Amino acid sequence: MADKRVEDYILTIPDFPHEGIMFRDVTTVMQDADGFRLATDALLKALEGVEFDAVVGVESRGFLFGAPLAYTLHKGFVPVRKQGKLPRETVEKEYALEYGTAVIEMHTDSIRKGQKVVLIDDLLATGGTTAAAASLIEQLGGEVVKILFLVELEGLNGREALKGYTVDSIVKYEGK
């Protein structure tokens, strides 16, 4: 692990799910103990000096990377789920997908007014899901102080959808 980087654990699968797409599989990071530790440590380092109260993770891989950060930093963890998965009163936000739309939700009591939040997910592509999640946090009175990703696909310009936020990613790929 001493000479390895997070990107060394990410598997690239050409032409998935469509021809011309280079799919970046982060499950290979998590299934390797050294890779998962390296990724978690890199995400923790990206949060040094950031003052916040809670980690919000976007379903589902945002849970897998956000929960260890919340645990290690002794912060609460708040899930953002797909529509219909949360059992209590929720707020919801619809957002655009490549073909159609989707809806995400949060419990109405998951963020308190004035609470400072770090929003985390595994991958920044177009930014639509993350922008929707940030909107929900703000609707509940929270403040998004940082948005953090393990991987960023720079060719999809996801940062454009997240203008006005502090955005960081551990591994960046130029293409799509």
C-alpha positions in Angstrom: 0.0 0.0 0.0 2.9 2.3 0.6 3.5 3.2 -3.0 -0.1 2.8 -4.2 -2.6 5.6 -4.9 -6.4 5.5 -4.8 -6.6 5.4 -8.6 -4.5 2.2 -8.6 -7.5 0.4 -7.0 -10.1 1.8 -9.4 -10.9 -0.6 -12.2 -11.7 0.9 -15.6 -14.1 -1.0 -17.8 -14.3 0.1 -21.4 -17.6 0.4 -23.3 -19.8 0.0 -20.2 -22.7 0.6 -20.1 -22.5 1.9 -23.7 -19.8 1.9 -26.3 -17.3 4.8 -25.8 -17.9 5.0 -22.0 -15.0 4.3 -19.7 -16.8 3.1 -16.6 -14.8 3.8 -13.3 -15.6 1.0 -10.9 -15.0 2.1 -7.3 -16.2 -1.2 -5.8 -12.7 -2.5 -6.4 -11.5 0.2 -4.0 -13.8 -0.9 -1.3 -13.3 -4.7 -1.6 -9.5 -4.3 -1.0 -8.8 -3.4 2.7 -5.7 -1.3 1.8 -7.6 0.4 -1.0 -10.6 1.2 1.2 -8.3 2.6 3.9 -6.3 4.6 1.4 -9.5 6.1 0.0 -11.0 6.8 3.4 -7.8 8.5 4.6 -7.6 10.6 1.4 -11.2 11.8 2.0 -10.4 12.5 5.7 -7.4 14.6 4.6 -9.6 16.6 2.3 -11.8 17.5 5.3 -8.9 18.8 7.4 -9.7 22.3 8.7 -13.3 22.1 7.6 -15.8 22.9 10.4 -19.0 20.9 10.1 -21.7 19.1 12.1 -22.8 16.3 9.9 -22.0 14.2 6.9 -24.7 13.7 4.2 -24.2 10.7 1.9 -26.1 10.1 -1.3 -27.5 6.7 -2.0 -25.8 4.3 -2.2 -22.0 4.6 -2.5 -22.1 8.0 -0.7 -23.2 5.9 2.3 -20.2 3.6 1.9 -17.7 6.5 1.9 -19.5 8.9 4.1 -20.3 6.7 7.0 -16.6 5.9 7.9 -15.9 9.6 7.7 -18.8 10.5 10.1 -17.7 7.7 12.5 -14.0 8.7 12.5 -14.8 12.4 13.0 -17.6 11.7 15.5 -20.2 13.4 13.3 -23.8 12.4 12.5 -24.5 10.7 9.3 -27.6 11.6 7.2 -28.7 9.5 4.2 -30.2 10.9 1.0 -32.3 8.2 -0.5 -34.2 7.3 -3.6 -37.9 8.2 -3.4 -40.0 5.9 -1.3 -37.2 4.4 0.8 -37.5 6.6 4.0 -40.3 5.7 6.5 -41.1 9.2 8.0 -42.0 12.6 6.7 -39.6 13.7 3.9 -38.7 16.5 1.6 -38.0 15.5 -2.0 -36.3 16.9 -5.1 -36.7 15.8 -8.7 -33.7 16.1 -11.0 -32.8 15.3 -14.6 -31.1 12.1 -15.7 -29.7 11.3 -19.1 -33.1 9.8 -20.1 -35.9 11.1 -17.8 -35.9 12.2 -14.2 -35.4 10.8 -10.7 -36.4 11.9 -7.2 -34.3 11.8 -4.0 -35.5 12.4 -0.4 -34.4 13.3 3.1 -36.3 13.1 6.4 -37.6 16.5 7.3 -35.8 16.3 10.7 -32.5 15.1 9.4 -30.9 18.6 9.2 -31.3 21.3 11.7 -31.4 25.0 10.8 -27.9 26.4 10.7 -26.3 23.0 10.7 -23.1 22.8 8.6 -22.9 19.8 6.3 -20.4 18.0 4.2 -22.0 16.3 1.3 -20.3 13.2 -0.1 -20.8 10.8 -3.0 -18.5 8.4 -4.8 -18.6 10.0 -8.3 -19.1 13.5 -9.8 -20.4 13.1 -13.3 -23.0 15.7 -14.4 -23.6 16.9 -10.9 -27.4 16.7 -11.0 -27.9 14.3 -8.1 -25.5 16.3 -5.9 -27.1 19.6 -6.8 -30.5 18.1 -5.9 -29.1 16.8 -2.5 -27.6 20.3 -1.8 -30.9 21.9 -2.5 -32.7 19.6 0.0 -30.1 20.3 2.7 -30.6 24.1 2.1 -34.4 23.6 2.1 -34.1 22.2 5.6 -32.0 25.1 6.7 -28.6 23.5 6.5 -25.4 25.0 5.0 -23.3 22.9 2.6 -19.7 23.8 3.5 -18.1 21.3 1.3 -18.9 18.7 -1.4 -16.6 15.8 -1.6 -16.2 13.0 -4.2 -13.8 10.0 -4.5 -13.8 10.3 -8.3 -14.6 13.1 -10.7 -15.2 12.7 -14.5 -14.0 16.2 -15.6 -15.2 15.7 -19.2 -18.8 15.8 -18.0 -18.5 19.3 -16.4 -20.3 18.3 -13.2 -18.8 21.3 -11.3 -20.9 23.6 -13.5 -24.0 22.3 -11.7 -22.3 22.9 -8.4 -21.2 26.5 -8.8 -21.1 28.4 -5.6 -20.0 25.3 -3.6 -16.6 24.2 -2.4 -16.1 21.0 -4.4 -13.2 18.6 -4.0 -12.4 15.2 -5.5 -9.6 12.7 -4.8 -9.2 11.2 -8.2 -9.9 13.1 -11.5 -10.2 11.6 -14.9 -10.1 13.9 -18.0 -12.7 12.1 -20.0 -16.3 10.9 -19.6 
